[in-house]
Amino acid sequence: MWYWTKVLFLTLLGAIVVWLAYELITFPNISSLRTENPVSTSMIEYRLGEARAAGREPRKFMIWTPMEQISPNLQRAVLAGEDARFFEHNGFDWDAIQKAWDEAVREGEKEAKAEGDYDPESWIPPMPSFKRGASTVTQQLAKNLYLSEDRNFLRKGREAAYTYFLERNLSKRRILEIYLNVIEWGDGIYGAEAASRNYFRKSASNLTREEAAYLAAMIPSPLNVFNPEKNRKRVVRRQRAILRGMNSIKLAY
């Protein structure tokens, strides 16, 4: 019995060592982002692969633009819509995470009661989805740059590690600059300059408040839920909400 316990322990220990070695070897060189602009991301490569698998011509419209050439209107609009506490947290918005947990508990209780399966003594709340609000700009950037579309605890662990090192190695200005240049804004459209030219036929430096809020409104789901060609009314409703929130955003660089 002791022999097999020892074998199992050593096997498990060996697996953990191999996994840790793999994580260290494959860990991205985040500090290089201080001076190097990414030319692609995990998200972009995933979309290109999707297009090829579907027999479509892969599209990638992306023009890197330094922060000083991106309208402050867009910077404020994006933060108003995605991460209003960006300058106050260290990559993780714990208040938003708590709210997401509380919401998951309420929704879970409601569903359990509706299904007649709620026992307050033994019921365990579901894990929160953390779709919006709890996911900061830095977390979104970590996912965009380095992670697959898989959803599991290992991926969340990597996301947390990448988020920590992004905040440790880069300034807030640099994090936001990279984010604004790589996020998806439609089919094959990546970054603020490409989005501005595609939707408004102008440079990102010249976006008005209304135009900036419109682009920011699309960010959660530019291909589906907030795709202006599919759901323009939803985009406009979110645009109005973002416009109201922009006044409270101070760019603290």
FINUMI-69935 format. One record per residue: residue number from 1; chain; x, y, z of N, C-alpha, C in turn. Coordinates in nm, 3 decimals. Example, Ala and Ser with C-alpha at 12.3 -4.5 7.8 and 13.67 -1.06 7.14 Angstrom:
<1,"A",<1.319,-0.569,0.780>,<1.230,-0.450,0.780>,<1.320,-0.330,0.780>>
<2,"A",<1.285,-0.225,0.708>,<1.367,-0.106,0.714>,<1.290,0.003,0.787>>
This chain:
<1,"A",<0.085,-0.120,0.000>,<0.000,0.000,0.000>,<0.088,0.125,0.000>>
<2,"A",<0.190,0.125,0.088>,<0.279,0.241,0.096>,<0.353,0.261,-0.035>>
<3,"A",<0.391,0.147,-0.099>,<0.465,0.155,-0.226>,<0.384,0.228,-0.332>>
<4,"A",<0.258,0.191,-0.346>,<0.173,0.252,-0.449>,<0.138,0.397,-0.414>>
<5,"A",<0.127,0.426,-0.286>,<0.105,0.565,-0.245>,<0.225,0.651,-0.283>>
<6,"A",<0.345,0.595,-0.261>,<0.468,0.666,-0.295>,<0.478,0.687,-0.446>>
<7,"A",<0.444,0.584,-0.523>,<0.448,0.593,-0.670>,<0.351,0.700,-0.719>>
<8,"A",<0.229,0.699,-0.662>,<0.128,0.797,-0.701>,<0.175,0.938,-0.668>>
<9,"A",<0.233,0.956,-0.549>,<0.281,1.087,-0.507>,<0.392,1.137,-0.600>>
<10,"A",<0.488,1.051,-0.630>,<0.599,1.090,-0.717>,<0.552,1.119,-0.859>>
<11,"A",<0.454,1.043,-0.905>,<0.399,1.067,-1.039>,<0.330,1.202,-1.045>>
<12,"A",<0.251,1.230,-0.941>,<0.181,1.358,-0.934>,<0.281,1.474,-0.924>>
<13,"A",<0.384,1.456,-0.841>,<0.486,1.559,-0.825>,<0.559,1.583,-0.957>>
<14,"A",<0.590,1.475,-1.027>,<0.658,1.487,-1.156>,<0.573,1.561,-1.257>>
<15,"A",<0.442,1.533,-1.257>,<0.351,1.600,-1.350>,<0.344,1.750,-1.320>>
<16,"A",<0.343,1.784,-1.191>,<0.338,1.926,-1.153>,<0.467,1.997,-1.196>>
<17,"A",<0.581,1.931,-1.176>,<0.710,1.989,-1.216>,<0.715,2.011,-1.367>>
<18,"A",<0.670,1.913,-1.443>,<0.668,1.926,-1.589>,<0.576,2.040,-1.632>>
<19,"A",<0.459,2.048,-1.568>,<0.365,2.155,-1.602>,<0.423,2.292,-1.571>>
<20,"A",<0.486,2.306,-1.453>,<0.546,2.434,-1.416>,<0.659,2.471,-1.512>>
<21,"A",<0.738,2.372,-1.552>,<0.847,2.397,-1.646>,<0.792,2.445,-1.780>>
<22,"A",<0.683,2.381,-1.823>,<0.620,2.421,-1.949>,<0.568,2.564,-1.941>>
<23,"A",<0.504,2.599,-1.829>,<0.450,2.734,-1.813>,<0.562,2.838,-1.814>>
<24,"A",<0.674,2.805,-1.749>,<0.787,2.899,-1.746>,<0.849,2.916,-1.884>>
<25,"A",<0.863,2.805,-1.957>,<0.924,2.810,-2.090>,<0.839,2.888,-2.188>>
<26,"A",<0.708,2.872,-2.177>,<0.617,2.935,-2.274>,<0.565,3.070,-2.228>>
<27,"A",<0.608,3.115,-2.110>,<0.558,3.243,-2.059>,<0.605,3.356,-2.150>>
<28,"A",<0.514,3.443,-2.193>,<0.551,3.549,-2.288>,<0.645,3.653,-2.227>>
<29,"A",<0.723,3.715,-2.312>,<0.815,3.820,-2.270>,<0.739,3.953,-2.264>>
<30,"A",<0.667,3.971,-2.156>,<0.578,4.086,-2.143>,<0.655,4.218,-2.138>>
<31,"A",<0.771,4.218,-2.078>,<0.849,4.342,-2.067>,<0.887,4.398,-2.203>>
<32,"A",<0.892,4.313,-2.306>,<0.928,4.361,-2.440>,<0.822,4.457,-2.495>>
<33,"A",<0.701,4.450,-2.439>,<0.593,4.537,-2.487>,<0.615,4.683,-2.449>>
<34,"A",<0.712,4.710,-2.363>,<0.741,4.849,-2.332>,<0.780,4.926,-2.457>>
<35,"A",<0.853,4.859,-2.547>,<0.904,4.927,-2.667>,<0.859,4.864,-2.798>>
<36,"A",<0.810,4.741,-2.792>,<0.770,4.671,-2.915>,<0.618,4.671,-2.929>>
<37,"A",<0.570,4.704,-3.047>,<0.426,4.702,-3.074>,<0.386,4.567,-3.133>>
<38,"A",<0.291,4.498,-3.073>,<0.251,4.367,-3.127>,<0.190,4.381,-3.267>>
<39,"A",<0.230,4.294,-3.357>,<0.178,4.297,-3.493>,<0.060,4.202,-3.510>>
<40,"A",<0.040,4.115,-3.411>,<-0.075,4.025,-3.412>,<-0.102,3.984,-3.268>>
<41,"A",<-0.211,3.913,-3.247>,<-0.247,3.864,-3.114>,<-0.308,3.726,-3.126>>
<42,"A",<-0.325,3.661,-3.013>,<-0.390,3.531,-3.012>,<-0.531,3.540,-3.071>>
<43,"A",<-0.603,3.646,-3.035>,<-0.738,3.667,-3.088>,<-0.738,3.682,-3.239>>
<44,"A",<-0.647,3.763,-3.291>,<-0.641,3.784,-3.436>,<-0.610,3.654,-3.507>>
<45,"A",<-0.513,3.579,-3.456>,<-0.478,3.452,-3.520>,<-0.594,3.354,-3.514>>
<46,"A",<-0.670,3.358,-3.405>,<-0.788,3.272,-3.393>,<-0.890,3.307,-3.500>>
<47,"A",<-0.916,3.436,-3.521>,<-1.011,3.480,-3.623>,<-0.964,3.443,-3.763>>
<48,"A",<-0.835,3.458,-3.788>,<-0.781,3.422,-3.919>,<-0.798,3.271,-3.943>>
<49,"A",<-0.774,3.193,-3.838>,<-0.793,3.048,-3.849>,<-0.938,3.011,-3.872>>
<50,"A",<-1.029,3.082,-3.804>,<-1.172,3.059,-3.826>,<-1.210,3.082,-3.971>>
<51,"A",<-1.160,3.191,-4.028>,<-1.193,3.225,-4.166>,<-1.141,3.118,-4.262>>
<52,"A",<-1.019,3.074,-4.241>,<-0.961,2.971,-4.329>,<-1.040,2.842,-4.319>>
<53,"A",<-1.077,2.804,-4.196>,<-1.152,2.680,-4.175>,<-1.288,2.685,-4.243>>
<54,"A",<-1.346,2.806,-4.251>,<-1.477,2.823,-4.315>,<-1.466,2.847,-4.465>>
<55,"A",<-1.344,2.847,-4.516>,<-1.325,2.867,-4.660>,<-1.337,3.012,-4.702>>
<56,"A",<-1.322,3.107,-4.604>,<-1.330,3.248,-4.637>,<-1.190,3.308,-4.646>>
<57,"A",<-1.180,3.418,-4.716>,<-1.054,3.489,-4.725>,<-1.027,3.559,-4.591>>
<58,"A",<-0.915,3.526,-4.524>,<-0.885,3.591,-4.396>,<-0.869,3.742,-4.413>>
<59,"A",<-0.927,3.819,-4.322>,<-0.918,3.965,-4.327>,<-0.845,4.017,-4.204>>
<60,"A",<-0.757,4.113,-4.227>,<-0.688,4.177,-4.115>,<-0.656,4.321,-4.153>>
<61,"A",<-0.739,4.412,-4.105>,<-0.719,4.555,-4.127>,<-0.677,4.614,-3.994>>
<62,"A",<-0.549,4.651,-3.983>,<-0.493,4.697,-3.856>,<-0.384,4.798,-3.885>>
<63,"A",<-0.394,4.916,-3.827>,<-0.295,5.023,-3.845>,<-0.251,5.072,-3.708>>
<64,"A",<-0.127,5.043,-3.671>,<-0.081,5.084,-3.539>,<-0.076,5.236,-3.531>>
<65,"A",<-0.132,5.288,-3.423>,<-0.138,5.433,-3.403>,<-0.095,5.468,-3.262>>
<66,"A",<0.004,5.555,-3.244>,<0.048,5.593,-3.109>,<-0.063,5.666,-3.034>>
<67,"A",<-0.056,5.662,-2.903>,<-0.162,5.716,-2.819>,<-0.192,5.863,-2.849>>
<68,"A",<-0.088,5.943,-2.877>,<-0.110,6.085,-2.901>,<-0.189,6.111,-3.028>>
<69,"A",<-0.207,6.008,-3.112>,<-0.286,6.023,-3.234>,<-0.422,5.954,-3.223>>
<70,"A",<-0.458,5.914,-3.101>,<-0.590,5.857,-3.075>,<-0.668,5.958,-2.992>>
<71,"A",<-0.783,5.999,-3.039>,<-0.861,6.103,-2.973>,<-0.884,6.072,-2.825>>
<72,"A",<-0.863,6.169,-2.738>,<-0.899,6.151,-2.596>,<-1.046,6.114,-2.580>>
<73,"A",<-1.129,6.155,-2.676>,<-1.270,6.116,-2.670>,<-1.285,5.964,-2.672>>
<74,"A",<-1.207,5.899,-2.758>,<-1.215,5.753,-2.766>,<-1.155,5.689,-2.641>>
<75,"A",<-1.047,5.745,-2.592>,<-0.987,5.691,-2.469>,<-1.087,5.695,-2.355>>
<76,"A",<-1.155,5.807,-2.338>,<-1.254,5.819,-2.231>,<-1.374,5.728,-2.255>>
<77,"A",<-1.419,5.722,-2.379>,<-1.536,5.640,-2.411>,<-1.510,5.493,-2.382>>
<78,"A",<-1.392,5.446,-2.421>,<-1.359,5.305,-2.398>,<-1.351,5.274,-2.249>>
<79,"A",<-1.290,5.363,-2.173>,<-1.283,5.340,-2.028>,<-1.420,5.351,-1.963>>
<80,"A",<-1.503,5.443,-2.011>,<-1.639,5.456,-1.956>,<-1.718,5.328,-1.979>>
<81,"A",<-1.696,5.264,-2.093>,<-1.772,5.144,-2.126>,<-1.713,5.016,-2.071>>
<82,"A",<-1.580,5.012,-2.056>,<-1.515,4.886,-2.022>,<-1.452,4.880,-1.884>>
<83,"A",<-1.403,4.995,-1.833>,<-1.325,4.987,-1.710>,<-1.310,5.127,-1.649>>
<84,"A",<-1.415,5.176,-1.589>,<-1.416,5.313,-1.537>,<-1.315,5.334,-1.424>>
<85,"A",<-1.274,5.227,-1.357>,<-1.178,5.237,-1.246>,<-1.037,5.200,-1.290>>
<86,"A",<-1.009,5.209,-1.419>,<-0.882,5.166,-1.477>,<-0.760,5.223,-1.404>>
<87,"A",<-0.766,5.351,-1.370>,<-0.651,5.415,-1.306>,<-0.645,5.391,-1.155>>
<88,"A",<-0.744,5.324,-1.101>,<-0.750,5.303,-0.956>,<-0.713,5.162,-0.914>>
<89,"A",<-0.716,5.066,-1.004>,<-0.688,4.927,-0.964>,<-0.553,4.881,-1.020>>
<90,"A",<-0.512,4.763,-0.978>,<-0.384,4.708,-1.022>,<-0.403,4.595,-1.123>>
<91,"A",<-0.511,4.603,-1.198>,<-0.540,4.500,-1.298>,<-0.663,4.419,-1.267>>
<92,"A",<-0.702,4.418,-1.139>,<-0.820,4.342,-1.096>,<-0.913,4.435,-1.020>>
<93,"A",<-1.035,4.446,-1.067>,<-1.133,4.532,-1.001>,<-1.213,4.446,-0.904>>
<94,"A",<-1.167,4.440,-0.779>,<-1.227,4.349,-0.682>,<-1.371,4.385,-0.650>>
<95,"A",<-1.405,4.513,-0.653>,<-1.544,4.552,-0.628>,<-1.634,4.496,-0.738>>
<96,"A",<-1.588,4.505,-0.863>,<-1.667,4.453,-0.975>,<-1.677,4.301,-0.968>>
<97,"A",<-1.569,4.236,-0.925>,<-1.571,4.090,-0.912>,<-1.673,4.048,-0.807>>
<98,"A",<-1.677,4.122,-0.695>,<-1.775,4.091,-0.591>,<-1.917,4.110,-0.642>>
<99,"A",<-1.938,4.217,-0.719>,<-2.071,4.240,-0.776>,<-2.110,4.128,-0.871>>
<100,"A",<-2.014,4.081,-0.951>,<-2.042,3.972,-1.044>,<-2.077,3.845,-0.968>>
<101,"A",<-2.006,3.822,-0.857>,<-2.038,3.704,-0.773>,<-2.177,3.716,-0.714>>
<102,"A",<-2.210,3.833,-0.658>,<-2.342,3.852,-0.599>,<-2.452,3.834,-0.703>>
<103,"A",<-2.426,3.883,-0.824>,<-2.525,3.868,-0.931>,<-2.544,3.721,-0.967>>
<104,"A",<-2.432,3.646,-0.971>,<-2.440,3.503,-1.002>,<-2.519,3.429,-0.895>>
<105,"A",<-2.500,3.468,-0.768>,<-2.574,3.405,-0.659>,<-2.723,3.432,-0.674>>
<106,"A",<-2.759,3.557,-0.701>,<-2.901,3.592,-0.716>,<-2.965,3.518,-0.834>>
<107,"A",<-2.894,3.517,-0.947>,<-2.948,3.449,-1.065>,<-2.960,3.298,-1.041>>
<108,"A",<-2.860,3.241,-0.973>,<-2.863,3.098,-0.944>,<-2.978,3.061,-0.852>>
<109,"A",<-3.000,3.142,-0.749>,<-3.111,3.117,-0.657>,<-3.245,3.124,-0.730>>
<110,"A",<-3.257,3.225,-0.817>,<-3.381,3.243,-0.893>,<-3.409,3.122,-0.981>>
<111,"A",<-3.305,3.073,-1.051>,<-3.322,2.958,-1.140>,<-3.353,2.831,-1.060>>
<112,"A",<-3.282,2.814,-0.947>,<-3.303,2.695,-0.865>,<-3.445,2.692,-0.809>>
<113,"A",<-3.495,2.807,-0.764>,<-3.631,2.814,-0.711>,<-3.733,2.785,-0.821>>
<114,"A",<-3.709,2.840,-0.940>,<-3.801,2.818,-1.051>,<-3.807,2.670,-1.089>>
<115,"A",<-3.695,2.600,-1.070>,<-3.689,2.457,-1.105>,<-3.724,2.367,-0.986>>
<116,"A",<-3.759,2.429,-0.872>,<-3.795,2.352,-0.752>,<-3.678,2.277,-0.693>>
<117,"A",<-3.558,2.330,-0.710>,<-3.437,2.260,-0.667>,<-3.353,2.345,-0.573>>
<118,"A",<-3.420,2.426,-0.491>,<-3.346,2.518,-0.403>,<-3.361,2.476,-0.258>>
<119,"A",<-3.247,2.445,-0.195>,<-3.242,2.412,-0.052>,<-3.137,2.503,0.009>>
<120,"A",<-3.177,2.602,0.090>,<-3.081,2.699,0.146>,<-2.972,2.635,0.231>>
<121,"A",<-2.996,2.513,0.281>,<-2.896,2.447,0.366>,<-2.784,2.382,0.286>>
<122,"A",<-2.815,2.337,0.164>,<-2.716,2.261,0.087>,<-2.683,2.323,-0.048>>
<123,"A",<-2.756,2.428,-0.084>,<-2.737,2.485,-0.218>,<-2.603,2.557,-0.231>>
<124,"A",<-2.534,2.532,-0.342>,<-2.405,2.595,-0.370>,<-2.423,2.685,-0.492>>
<125,"A",<-2.390,2.813,-0.480>,<-2.410,2.904,-0.593>,<-2.318,2.870,-0.710>>
<126,"A",<-2.362,2.900,-0.834>,<-2.277,2.875,-0.950>,<-2.162,2.974,-0.955>>
<127,"A",<-2.059,2.937,-1.028>,<-1.949,3.030,-1.046>,<-1.995,3.146,-1.135>>
<128,"A",<-1.957,3.269,-1.102>,<-1.997,3.384,-1.184>,<-1.931,3.381,-1.321>>
<129,"A",<-1.998,3.441,-1.419>,<-1.945,3.439,-1.555>,<-1.838,3.545,-1.577>>
<130,"A",<-1.845,3.658,-1.501>,<-1.748,3.767,-1.516>,<-1.738,3.814,-1.661>>
<131,"A",<-1.852,3.822,-1.730>,<-1.848,3.860,-1.872>,<-1.809,4.005,-1.890>>
<132,"A",<-1.879,4.096,-1.825>,<-1.846,4.238,-1.838>,<-1.832,4.296,-1.699>>
<133,"A",<-1.772,4.411,-1.690>,<-1.763,4.481,-1.563>,<-1.651,4.428,-1.476>>
<134,"A",<-1.650,4.297,-1.448>,<-1.544,4.241,-1.365>,<-1.416,4.224,-1.444>>
<135,"A",<-1.423,4.220,-1.575>,<-1.306,4.201,-1.659>,<-1.248,4.338,-1.696>>
<136,"A",<-1.132,4.370,-1.640>,<-1.072,4.500,-1.663>,<-1.008,4.508,-1.801>>
<137,"A",<-0.968,4.629,-1.839>,<-0.898,4.648,-1.965>,<-0.770,4.564,-1.968>>
<138,"A",<-0.698,4.558,-1.857>,<-0.574,4.481,-1.852>,<-0.603,4.332,-1.868>>
<139,"A",<-0.707,4.282,-1.805>,<-0.744,4.142,-1.821>,<-0.786,4.113,-1.965>>
<140,"A",<-0.864,4.202,-2.023>,<-0.904,4.184,-2.161>,<-0.783,4.183,-2.254>>
<141,"A",<-0.685,4.270,-2.226>,<-0.564,4.274,-2.308>,<-0.486,4.144,-2.294>>
<142,"A",<-0.475,4.092,-2.172>,<-0.406,3.964,-2.150>,<-0.470,3.854,-2.232>>
<143,"A",<-0.602,3.846,-2.230>,<-0.673,3.744,-2.308>,<-0.650,3.764,-2.457>>
<144,"A",<-0.661,3.888,-2.500>,<-0.647,3.921,-2.641>,<-0.509,3.884,-2.694>>
<145,"A",<-0.407,3.920,-2.619>,<-0.269,3.900,-2.664>,<-0.226,3.754,-2.664>>
<146,"A",<-0.263,3.681,-2.557>,<-0.194,3.556,-2.533>,<-0.280,3.430,-2.522>>
<147,"A",<-0.410,3.442,-2.503>,<-0.488,3.325,-2.464>,<-0.583,3.276,-2.573>>
<148,"A",<-0.618,3.150,-2.562>,<-0.713,3.088,-2.655>,<-0.854,3.122,-2.613>>
<149,"A",<-0.950,3.072,-2.688>,<-1.090,3.094,-2.657>,<-1.145,2.992,-2.558>>
<150,"A",<-1.064,2.897,-2.516>,<-1.109,2.797,-2.419>,<-1.143,2.865,-2.286>>
<151,"A",<-1.243,2.810,-2.216>,<-1.282,2.864,-2.087>,<-1.265,2.756,-1.981>>
<152,"A",<-1.161,2.768,-1.901>,<-1.137,2.675,-1.792>,<-1.052,2.742,-1.685>>
<153,"A",<-1.032,2.673,-1.572>,<-0.959,2.733,-1.461>,<-0.812,2.755,-1.495>>
<154,"A",<-0.754,2.668,-1.578>,<-0.614,2.686,-1.617>,<-0.598,2.815,-1.696>>
<155,"A",<-0.693,2.839,-1.786>,<-0.688,2.962,-1.866>,<-0.705,3.084,-1.777>>
<156,"A",<-0.797,3.077,-1.679>,<-0.816,3.190,-1.588>,<-0.690,3.215,-1.504>>
<157,"A",<-0.620,3.107,-1.468>,<-0.495,3.123,-1.394>,<-0.390,3.194,-1.477>>
<158,"A",<-0.378,3.155,-1.602>,<-0.283,3.221,-1.692>,<-0.322,3.367,-1.712>>
<159,"A",<-0.451,3.392,-1.728>,<-0.498,3.529,-1.746>,<-0.458,3.615,-1.626>>
<160,"A",<-0.475,3.561,-1.506>,<-0.439,3.636,-1.385>,<-0.289,3.665,-1.381>>
<161,"A",<-0.208,3.566,-1.419>,<-0.062,3.585,-1.418>,<-0.021,3.690,-1.522>>
<162,"A",<-0.076,3.680,-1.641>,<-0.042,3.777,-1.746>,<-0.088,3.918,-1.708>>
<163,"A",<-0.206,3.926,-1.647>,<-0.257,4.055,-1.603>,<-0.163,4.119,-1.500>>
<164,"A",<-0.120,4.038,-1.405>,<-0.028,4.088,-1.301>,<0.099,4.144,-1.363>>
<165,"A",<0.158,4.070,-1.456>,<0.286,4.114,-1.514>,<0.268,4.229,-1.614>>
<166,"A",<0.152,4.238,-1.678>,<0.125,4.355,-1.762>,<0.125,4.481,-1.677>>
<167,"A",<0.055,4.474,-1.565>,<0.048,4.591,-1.477>,<0.183,4.621,-1.413>>
<168,"A",<0.261,4.518,-1.387>,<0.391,4.538,-1.322>,<0.494,4.597,-1.418>>
<169,"A",<0.487,4.558,-1.545>,<0.590,4.596,-1.641>,<0.557,4.717,-1.727>>
<170,"A",<0.427,4.747,-1.740>,<0.386,4.855,-1.831>,<0.313,4.965,-1.756>>
<171,"A",<0.322,5.085,-1.808>,<0.245,5.196,-1.752>,<0.098,5.182,-1.793>>
<172,"A",<0.011,5.251,-1.722>,<-0.131,5.250,-1.758>,<-0.150,5.303,-1.900>>
<173,"A",<-0.076,5.406,-1.935>,<-0.086,5.464,-2.069>,<-0.050,5.360,-2.175>>
<174,"A",<0.057,5.286,-2.151>,<0.102,5.186,-2.249>,<0.002,5.071,-2.260>>
<175,"A",<-0.053,5.028,-2.146>,<-0.155,4.921,-2.149>,<-0.273,4.964,-2.234>>
<176,"A",<-0.322,5.086,-2.211>,<-0.437,5.134,-2.286>,<-0.402,5.154,-2.434>>
<177,"A",<-0.281,5.201,-2.460>,<-0.238,5.222,-2.599>,<-0.240,5.090,-2.676>>
<178,"A",<-0.183,4.985,-2.616>,<-0.182,4.855,-2.683>,<-0.325,4.803,-2.700>>
<179,"A",<-0.404,4.814,-2.594>,<-0.543,4.769,-2.599>,<-0.619,4.834,-2.715>>
<180,"A",<-0.606,4.966,-2.728>,<-0.679,5.039,-2.832>,<-0.630,5.003,-2.972>>
<181,"A",<-0.513,4.946,-2.983>,<-0.458,4.912,-3.113>,<-0.481,4.768,-3.156>>
<182,"A",<-0.524,4.682,-3.063>,<-0.536,4.541,-3.101>,<-0.677,4.484,-3.087>>
<183,"A",<-0.766,4.552,-3.016>,<-0.898,4.492,-2.995>,<-0.978,4.485,-3.124>>
<184,"A",<-1.072,4.392,-3.123>,<-1.156,4.365,-3.240>,<-1.269,4.466,-3.248>>
<185,"A",<-1.291,4.520,-3.372>,<-1.397,4.617,-3.391>,<-1.484,4.582,-3.512>>
<186,"A",<-1.489,4.454,-3.544>,<-1.567,4.410,-3.657>,<-1.494,4.299,-3.729>>
<187,"A",<-1.553,4.249,-3.836>,<-1.494,4.138,-3.911>,<-1.362,4.181,-3.975>>
<188,"A",<-1.251,4.136,-3.917>,<-1.120,4.167,-3.970>,<-1.072,4.307,-3.938>>
<189,"A",<-1.141,4.378,-3.849>,<-1.105,4.517,-3.815>,<-1.047,4.518,-3.674>>
<190,"A",<-0.921,4.562,-3.664>,<-0.852,4.559,-3.535>,<-0.788,4.694,-3.506>>
<191,"A",<-0.819,4.748,-3.390>,<-0.758,4.872,-3.346>,<-0.838,4.995,-3.382>>
<192,"A",<-0.807,5.103,-3.310>,<-0.883,5.227,-3.321>,<-0.875,5.292,-3.458>>
<193,"A",<-0.756,5.294,-3.517>,<-0.741,5.361,-3.647>,<-0.818,5.289,-3.756>>
<194,"A",<-0.808,5.157,-3.759>,<-0.881,5.079,-3.859>,<-1.032,5.096,-3.839>>
<195,"A",<-1.077,5.094,-3.712>,<-1.220,5.109,-3.685>,<-1.269,5.247,-3.725>>
<196,"A",<-1.193,5.349,-3.692>,<-1.233,5.486,-3.726>,<-1.245,5.505,-3.877>>
<197,"A",<-1.148,5.453,-3.949>,<-1.152,5.466,-4.095>,<-1.266,5.384,-4.156>>
<198,"A",<-1.290,5.267,-4.099>,<-1.395,5.180,-4.154>,<-1.534,5.238,-4.131>>
<199,"A",<-1.561,5.286,-4.009>,<-1.697,5.330,-3.976>,<-1.723,5.478,-4.001>>
<200,"A",<-1.617,5.561,-3.996>,<-1.639,5.705,-4.009>,<-1.554,5.773,-4.115>>
<201,"A",<-1.471,5.694,-4.184>,<-1.389,5.749,-4.292>,<-1.302,5.866,-4.245>>
<202,"A",<-1.246,5.850,-4.126>,<-1.158,5.954,-4.072>,<-1.056,5.889,-3.980>>
<203,"A",<-0.955,5.968,-3.942>,<-0.853,5.919,-3.851>,<-0.906,5.912,-3.708>>
<204,"A",<-0.848,5.822,-3.630>,<-0.888,5.810,-3.489>,<-0.858,5.936,-3.410>>
<205,"A",<-0.769,6.020,-3.461>,<-0.736,6.145,-3.391>,<-0.848,6.247,-3.398>>
<206,"A",<-0.941,6.228,-3.492>,<-1.046,6.328,-3.515>,<-1.185,6.284,-3.472>>
<207,"A",<-1.194,6.179,-3.395>,<-1.325,6.129,-3.354>,<-1.395,6.225,-3.258>>
<208,"A",<-1.522,6.249,-3.282>,<-1.602,6.330,-3.190>,<-1.645,6.245,-3.071>>
<209,"A",<-1.705,6.308,-2.972>,<-1.756,6.234,-2.856>,<-1.857,6.128,-2.899>>
<210,"A",<-1.948,6.166,-2.986>,<-2.053,6.074,-3.028>,<-1.995,5.956,-3.107>>
<211,"A",<-1.901,5.985,-3.194>,<-1.838,5.878,-3.273>,<-1.757,5.785,-3.183>>
<212,"A",<-1.686,5.844,-3.089>,<-1.606,5.764,-2.997>,<-1.695,5.672,-2.912>>
<213,"A",<-1.804,5.725,-2.862>,<-1.897,5.646,-2.781>,<-1.960,5.535,-2.865>>
<214,"A",<-1.984,5.563,-2.992>,<-2.042,5.462,-3.081>,<-1.945,5.344,-3.098>>
<215,"A",<-1.818,5.376,-3.121>,<-1.718,5.270,-3.135>,<-1.702,5.193,-3.003>>
<216,"A",<-1.698,5.265,-2.893>,<-1.683,5.199,-2.763>,<-1.801,5.107,-2.733>>
<217,"A",<-1.918,5.145,-2.780>,<-2.038,5.064,-2.756>,<-2.029,4.927,-2.821>>
<218,"A",<-1.949,4.915,-2.925>,<-1.939,4.790,-2.999>,<-1.847,4.687,-2.933>>
<219,"A",<-1.758,4.730,-2.847>,<-1.648,4.646,-2.800>,<-1.690,4.512,-2.740>>
<220,"A",<-1.794,4.503,-2.658>,<-1.826,4.372,-2.598>,<-1.855,4.262,-2.698>>
<221,"A",<-1.913,4.295,-2.813>,<-1.948,4.191,-2.911>,<-1.964,4.253,-3.049>>
<222,"A",<-1.853,4.294,-3.113>,<-1.863,4.366,-3.240>,<-1.909,4.280,-3.358>>
<223,"A",<-1.905,4.148,-3.343>,<-1.948,4.061,-3.452>,<-2.095,4.021,-3.440>>
<224,"A",<-2.149,4.031,-3.318>,<-2.285,3.981,-3.298>,<-2.375,4.079,-3.224>>
<225,"A",<-2.374,4.075,-3.090>,<-2.470,4.151,-3.011>,<-2.462,4.300,-3.038>>
<226,"A",<-2.340,4.354,-3.049>,<-2.324,4.498,-3.073>,<-2.263,4.525,-3.211>>
<227,"A",<-2.302,4.442,-3.304>,<-2.268,4.465,-3.444>,<-2.368,4.564,-3.501>>
<228,"A",<-2.325,4.684,-3.545>,<-2.421,4.785,-3.590>,<-2.503,4.744,-3.712>>
<229,"A",<-2.453,4.650,-3.790>,<-2.531,4.602,-3.904>,<-2.642,4.508,-3.862>>
<230,"A",<-2.624,4.441,-3.749>,<-2.724,4.346,-3.700>,<-2.815,4.407,-3.594>>
<231,"A",<-2.757,4.487,-3.504>,<-2.833,4.540,-3.390>,<-2.799,4.687,-3.366>>
<232,"A",<-2.827,4.770,-3.462>,<-2.790,4.911,-3.450>,<-2.856,4.977,-3.328>>
<233,"A",<-2.981,4.941,-3.297>,<-3.050,5.002,-3.184>,<-2.978,4.972,-3.053>>
<234,"A",<-2.927,4.850,-3.039>,<-2.853,4.815,-2.918>,<-2.725,4.897,-2.907>>
<235,"A",<-2.658,4.915,-3.019>,<-2.535,4.994,-3.020>,<-2.565,5.137,-2.978>>
<236,"A",<-2.672,5.194,-3.032>,<-2.708,5.332,-3.002>,<-2.748,5.348,-2.855>>
<237,"A",<-2.820,5.250,-2.800>,<-2.857,5.257,-2.658>,<-2.732,5.254,-2.571>>
<238,"A",<-2.640,5.169,-2.604>,<-2.516,5.163,-2.525>,<-2.431,5.288,-2.548>>
<239,"A",<-2.435,5.341,-2.667>,<-2.365,5.466,-2.696>,<-2.413,5.577,-2.604>>
<240,"A",<-2.545,5.587,-2.585>,<-2.600,5.692,-2.498>,<-2.552,5.674,-2.355>>
<241,"A",<-2.548,5.550,-2.308>,<-2.502,5.524,-2.171>,<-2.354,5.562,-2.156>>
<242,"A",<-2.275,5.531,-2.256>,<-2.132,5.564,-2.250>,<-2.111,5.714,-2.253>>
<243,"A",<-2.188,5.784,-2.334>,<-2.177,5.930,-2.337>,<-2.202,5.991,-2.200>>
<244,"A",<-2.297,5.934,-2.125>,<-2.325,5.985,-1.991>,<-2.208,5.959,-1.896>>
<245,"A",<-2.138,5.849,-1.917>,<-2.029,5.813,-1.828>,<-1.896,5.877,-1.862>>
<246,"A",<-1.882,5.930,-1.981>,<-1.753,5.985,-2.025>,<-1.707,6.104,-1.942>>
<247,"A",<-1.802,6.184,-1.895>,<-1.765,6.306,-1.821>,<-1.690,6.275,-1.691>>
<248,"A",<-1.711,6.157,-1.637>,<-1.648,6.123,-1.509>,<-1.510,6.058,-1.527>>
<249,"A",<-1.470,6.034,-1.652>,<-1.342,5.971,-1.678>,<-1.231,6.075,-1.692>>
<250,"A",<-1.133,6.066,-1.605>,<-1.017,6.154,-1.611>,<-0.896,6.071,-1.656>>
<251,"A",<-0.828,6.117,-1.758>,<-0.712,6.046,-1.811>,<-0.589,6.080,-1.727>>
<252,"A",<-0.561,5.996,-1.630>,<-0.456,6.026,-1.532>,<-0.322,5.966,-1.574>>
<253,"A",<-0.267,6.016,-1.684>,<-0.135,5.968,-1.728>,<-0.024,6.048,-1.662>>
